[in-house]
């Protein structure tokens, strides 16, 4: 299903119910983009091991949402110049150097997550701060849905949502048009008003995602393991 076909499906679900909804293409794309990102955030249904980022000279903090070539919800591995950076906490970096936020070196060696630092989105700090630009670093982690385009190119672009979840995602997006009031009920409850099977699927996806996240008890630990990463302070 292309991105355009997905948007058409969402609008058809909304239109048949005769409720008020965003009528201009810009409003439709904006509302659908918001809901698609929320869907991937709640279900963790997208994962990438090919995210890229270009590190900027004298810049140590990068948004997971906008700093990489795709929006990231989590970061599992960060590779710079072929070297895997070591995951750490900010406290670990401070233990290495009191001036960790400004220490410069061409090649970073560690990374640490910073919750909610960039417009409510998580960011990542690399240490030491690169003193020169480093192009095309690689990363892996959960991915938020890329933005649908409004210039017509989405008519040939496949949507990123896995095929098995596309109908559920369309119902989830339609809820955003049909029930703009937050007090109308939970998303799963509202989805059940449209399609009970989609609501059950959404509930199952969210439960699976919560189990996945529970395998990572604290920020900075390895996915699927209850062991914290070992951080070298040398």
Secondary structure, DSSP 8 states (H G I E B T S, - for coil): -BHHHHHHHHHHHHHTTT-----SHHHHHHHHHHHHHHHHHHH---EEEEEEEEE-TT--EEETTTSSSS-BS--SEEEETTEE-EE--HHHHHHH-TTTTT-EESS--EEEEEEEEETTEEEEEEESEESS-EEEEEEEEEB------SSSGGGSSB-SS-GGGHHHHHHHHHHHHH---GGG--HHHHHHHH-HHHHHHHHHHHHHHHHHHHTS-STTB-TT-SSB------
